[in-house]
Amino acid sequence: MAGTKYCDVKITVLKKIEVPDIHKEYAADNVHINCAKYKEGQEYLCKNVQKPEGFCSWAWVAVQDKIVFLSLGHDYPWIKQKGVEIVSCADGLHPVLYKLERIEAIEID
């Protein structure tokens, strides 16, 4: 889109959550109890509302619409900090919480 201003969004892995009771009942044998992809504190930079290299495709589905919303300059009224959203991956056996943070405006031609 010519002239559309986007902001970069930093994605931070806030917390990997274990749900041992659910995992025990539903997970197949030899499946990790928590997300094996990330470490807490790991960061990714989303530019031009594109999935960052190395970011999980499943997690991207969960965060993409929120990243677009933040990158266009909008804020969530239920979050104290402007330009921030907290979102969870949709994987019920390996939940991960992410902090999305608007950090810089850029112009797309």
Stockholm file with secondary structure:
# STOCKHOLM 1.0

chainA/1-109         MAGTKYCDVKITVLKKIEVPDIHKEYAADNVHINCAKYKEGQEYLCKNVQKPEGFCSWAWVAVQDKIVFLSLGHDYPWIKQKGVEIVSCADGLHPVLYKLERIEAIEID
#=GR chainA/1-109 SS CTTCEEEEEEEEEEEECCCHHHHHHHCCTTCCSSCSSCCTTCEEEECTTCCCTTCCHHHHHHHHHHHHHHHTTCCCTTSSSTTEEEEECSCTTSCEEEEEEEEEEEECC
#=GC SS_cons         CTTCEEEEEEEEEEEECCCHHHHHHHCCTTCCSSCSSCCTTCEEEECTTCCCTTCCHHHHHHHHHHHHHHHTTCCCTTSSSTTEEEEECSCTTSCEEEEEEEEEEEECC
//
